[in-house]
Amino acid sequence: MDWRKGGSSSNVEIDSGGGGRRFGGGRGMGLGTIVVLAIIGWIFFKNPLALLDQGGTQSGSTVQNGTPAQVDPEQKDFVSAILHSTEQTWGAIFQAKGMTYVDPKLHLFSGGVNTACGGATTAVGPFYCPSDQKVYLDVAFFQQLQDELHSSGDFARAYVIAHEVGHHVQKLTGVFDKVDAARRRGAPMDGADGLSVRQELQADCYAGVWANHSQQELNWLQPGDIEEALNAASHIGDDTLQQQAQGRVRPDTFTHGTSAQRVKWFKTGFGSGDMDQCNTFAGEP
């Protein structure tokens, strides 16, 4: 991926480190439970606070912020280029639909970070906080993506960023509010047909829409790039991760969709370039 063809976003923040934030334990859970949830959160790209209280802050154990993030200049340039491309793509798509796209911030941190959704550690991996409309990314994650999930290459990394920006698109279009309202009414969130799976698959589809538009604009993809993204998607399916971690698959606990579903919806977005084709909430996910 010739990512240097892209522009540079002014919306990348670098964490300066600092104090801690208290969370967890509000429901009588011990530190061991919180650690397990953090690990689950990491492999599913999900803020574990969402598992504790839908992203709310709890009282109990303390997680400290990390040290000031030491960001390699090339890594910052890469993140800035991908974020800028998403800004261009979604800005144009929203404008064509008579809407206004508000750029999110992308916050790079190391070790731990405080957010409007609560405190998070490096174990969380990339996540989007709708309360402050920021994407959070630990500076060590890309190496973890390669070492732990066997997904390497610039476009695999770009896919991860584009997926989280896809959640921001959902925030702006009201999907987050609709899903939260349905949750409060008792609609099932987890499971193969749950709202969480459908929401995550839509973000995958939106990542594909971005890939389509950015390629048309910049012609920056190289042979093997799409395969990199599809490989990343296939490695983070609920079924694949559960089989690796537990030796069995439990569809009733799915939160992000199967490997096949994640690949399918990324390809749907990439093939069409049309966000209207990303209605994962209708029919079979």
C-alpha positions as a printed Julia matrix, in Angstrom:
285×3 Matrix{Float64}:
   0.0     0.0    0.0
   1.53    3.29  -1.08
   0.08    5.18   1.87
   2.39    8.15   1.36
   0.16    9.21  -1.53
  -2.38   10.35   1.04
  -2.6    13.65   2.84
  -2.12   14.29   6.53
  -4.81   14.64   9.18
  -4.6    17.26  11.9
  -6.81   15.13  14.15
  -4.18   12.76  15.55
  -3.5    13.2   19.26
  -0.58   11.77  21.22
  -1.22   10.9   24.85
   0.97   12.63  27.42
   0.42   10.03  30.15
  -0.82   10.96  33.58
  -3.12    9.87  36.36
  -5.31    6.84  36.82
  -9.01    6.23  36.63
 -11.05    3.96  38.82
 -13.23    1.34  37.21
 -14.49   -2.16  37.67
 -15.76   -3.94  40.73
 -19.07   -2.09  40.79
 -20.84   -5.42  40.55
 -18.69   -7.26  43.05
 -16.14   -8.5   40.5
 -12.55   -9.06  41.51
  -9.44   -7.94  39.72
  -9.03  -11.37  38.16
 -12.39  -11.03  36.42
 -11.44   -7.6   35.14
  -8.17   -8.95  33.76
 -10.03  -11.72  31.93
 -12.46   -9.2   30.5
  -9.54   -7.08  29.34
  -8.06  -10.04  27.5
 -11.42  -10.79  25.89
 -11.71   -7.14  25.0
  -8.31   -7.16  23.32
  -8.93  -10.11  21.03
 -12.32   -8.73  20.02
 -11.14   -5.1   19.59
 -13.59   -4.04  22.26
 -13.35   -1.76  25.26
 -13.85   -4.11  28.25
 -15.74   -1.32  30.0
 -18.52   -1.93  27.51
 -18.7    -5.46  28.94
 -18.82   -4.11  32.48
 -21.33   -1.3   32.09
 -21.91   -0.43  28.43
 -18.86    1.83  28.49
 -19.67    3.53  31.79
 -17.26    4.25  34.59
 -17.35    1.97  37.62
 -15.81    2.21  41.05
 -13.3    -0.29  42.38
  -9.9    -1.26  41.02
  -7.63    1.43  39.64
  -5.96    1.35  36.25
  -3.24    3.92  35.77
  -2.61    5.85  32.62
   0.53    4.78  30.82
   3.66    6.76  30.19
   3.67    9.43  27.5
   3.27    7.65  24.19
   6.53    7.35  22.3
   5.34    7.34  18.71
   7.63    6.47  15.84
   7.4     9.34  13.33
   6.63    6.96  10.47
   3.88    5.31  12.5
   2.3     8.69  13.22
   2.58    9.64   9.54
   0.88    6.37   8.56
  -1.98    6.79  11.02
  -2.39   10.4    9.96
  -2.5     9.44   6.27
  -5.14    6.76   6.79
  -7.24    8.99   9.02
  -7.03   11.8    6.46
  -8.22    9.43   3.76
 -11.22    8.39   5.86
 -12.01   12.06   6.43
 -11.96   12.71   2.69
 -14.06    9.64   1.89
 -16.75   10.1    4.5
 -16.84   13.85   4.07
 -17.68   13.39   0.4
 -20.21   10.6    1.03
 -22.02   12.6    3.71
 -22.04   15.73   1.55
 -23.61   13.8   -1.33
 -26.37   12.74   1.04
 -26.97   16.25   2.33
 -25.33   15.52   5.68
 -22.29   16.92   7.47
 -19.42   14.67   8.46
 -17.66   15.66  11.68
 -14.09   14.37  11.78
 -13.23   12.16  14.75
 -10.02   12.45  16.7
  -7.58    9.54  16.78
  -5.79    9.28  20.12
  -2.51    7.35  20.33
  -1.65    6.09  23.8
   0.7     3.7   25.55
  -0.15    1.47  28.5
  -3.39    3.1   29.59
  -5.7     5.96  28.81
  -8.63    7.89  30.28
 -11.62    8.39  27.98
 -15.16    9.68  28.21
 -16.17    6.0   28.19
 -13.95    5.16  31.16
 -10.39    3.99  31.7
  -8.73    1.46  29.4
  -5.43   -0.41  29.35
  -3.23   -1.51  26.51
  -4.99   -4.91  26.6
  -8.07   -3.35  25.05
  -6.6    -2.76  21.62
  -8.24   -0.27  19.24
 -11.69    1.0   20.2
 -14.09    3.84  19.53
 -15.67    5.88  22.3
 -18.97    7.43  21.16
 -19.09    9.74  24.17
 -16.08   11.78  23.04
 -16.13   10.64  19.38
 -12.53    9.48  19.44
 -10.73    6.41  18.13
  -8.18    5.08  20.63
  -5.14    3.12  19.48
  -2.24    1.81  21.54
   1.07    2.47  19.82
   2.1    -1.17  20.34
  -1.0    -2.63  18.72
   0.28   -2.98  15.18
   3.1    -5.21  16.41
   0.57   -7.24  18.39
  -1.58   -7.5   15.28
   1.33   -9.16  13.53
   2.58  -11.32  16.4
  -0.69  -12.44  17.99
  -3.2   -12.33  15.14
  -0.78  -13.13  12.32
  -1.94  -10.15  10.29
   0.75   -7.91   8.89
   1.02   -5.32   6.17
   0.02   -1.7    5.87
  -3.45   -2.39   4.52
  -4.29   -4.76   7.38
  -3.41   -1.92   9.75
  -5.42    0.54   7.67
  -8.42   -1.81   7.83
  -8.32   -1.72  11.65
  -8.38    2.09  11.67
 -11.12    2.22   9.03
 -13.23   -0.23  11.05
 -13.09    2.0   14.12
 -13.9     5.06  12.01
 -16.85    3.03  10.75
 -18.17    3.11  14.31
 -17.87    6.9   14.21
 -19.99    6.9   11.06
 -22.55    4.87  13.01
 -22.5     7.46  15.76
 -23.15   10.29  13.31
 -25.94    8.43  11.53
 -27.76    7.5   14.73
 -27.01    3.77  14.71
 -25.37    3.9   18.14
 -28.43    5.56  19.66
 -30.82    3.11  18.0
 -28.83    0.1   19.18
 -28.63    1.5   22.71
 -32.38    2.16  22.74
 -33.03   -1.4   21.57
 -30.7    -2.74  24.27
 -32.62   -0.83  26.91
 -35.83   -2.38  25.63
 -34.29   -5.81  26.16
 -33.23   -6.67  22.61
 -30.48   -9.32  22.55
 -27.0    -7.86  22.09
 -24.77  -10.95  21.98
 -25.24  -14.1   19.95
 -25.01  -14.88  16.26
 -28.11  -12.79  15.52
 -27.51  -10.13  18.18
 -27.27   -6.4   17.68
 -23.59   -6.3   18.65
 -22.68   -8.65  15.79
 -24.74   -6.62  13.33
 -23.18   -3.37  14.48
 -19.64   -4.72  14.15
 -20.3    -6.2   10.7
 -21.63   -2.87   9.52
 -18.36   -1.24  10.64
 -16.51   -3.87   8.57
 -18.67   -3.0    5.58
 -17.97    0.7    6.08
 -14.25   -0.11   6.14
 -14.75   -1.7    2.73
 -16.62    1.37   1.46
 -13.67    3.52   2.53
 -11.23    1.17   0.78
 -13.22    1.44  -2.44
 -13.34    5.23  -2.43
  -9.75    5.73  -1.32
  -8.53    3.46  -4.1
 -10.52    5.39  -6.68
  -9.07    8.65  -5.43
  -5.46    7.68  -4.8
  -4.84    4.38  -6.6
  -2.65    3.42  -3.67
  -3.39   -0.28  -3.31
  -0.8    -2.8   -4.42
  -1.04   -6.54  -5.21
  -1.91   -8.45  -2.06
  -3.31   -5.48  -0.13
  -6.95   -6.57  -0.22
  -5.84  -10.05   0.8
  -4.13   -8.49   3.83
  -7.4    -6.93   4.98
  -9.36  -10.12   4.33
  -6.75  -12.1    6.25
  -7.05   -9.71   9.2
 -10.84   -9.97   9.09
 -10.72  -13.76   8.96
  -8.42  -13.95  11.99
 -10.7   -11.87  14.22
 -13.97  -13.71  13.67
 -15.68  -14.89  16.84
 -15.59  -18.52  15.73
 -11.89  -18.47  14.89
 -10.89  -16.73  18.12
 -13.07  -18.98  20.27
 -11.74  -22.11  18.61
  -8.18  -20.98  19.23
  -8.8   -19.88  22.82
 -11.3   -22.49  24.02
 -11.19  -25.33  21.51
 -14.89  -24.88  20.79
 -17.3   -22.36  19.29
 -20.27  -20.84  21.13
 -22.49  -18.86  18.75
 -24.64  -17.65  21.66
 -21.69  -15.55  22.87
 -20.73  -13.99  19.53
 -20.15  -10.23  19.58
 -18.48   -9.46  16.24
 -19.52  -12.16  13.77
 -17.8   -15.14  12.24
 -14.68  -14.92  10.11
 -16.79  -15.61   7.01
 -19.23  -12.84   7.92
 -16.49  -10.29   8.53
 -14.89  -11.09   5.2
 -18.29  -11.03   3.46
 -19.24   -7.59   4.72
 -15.85   -6.02   4.06
 -16.08   -7.35   0.5
 -19.65   -6.02   0.21
 -18.48   -2.53   1.09
 -15.38   -2.72  -1.08
 -17.23   -4.13  -4.06
 -20.06   -1.6   -4.0
 -18.52    1.51  -2.46
 -22.06    2.23  -1.28
 -22.83    2.64   2.42
 -26.48    1.88   1.68
 -25.42   -1.69   0.91
 -24.2    -2.05   4.49
 -27.54   -2.62   6.18
 -26.46   -5.54   8.33
 -29.52   -5.03  10.53
 -31.89   -6.45   7.89
 -32.12  -10.16   7.16
 -29.32  -12.57   7.94
 -26.13  -10.86   9.18
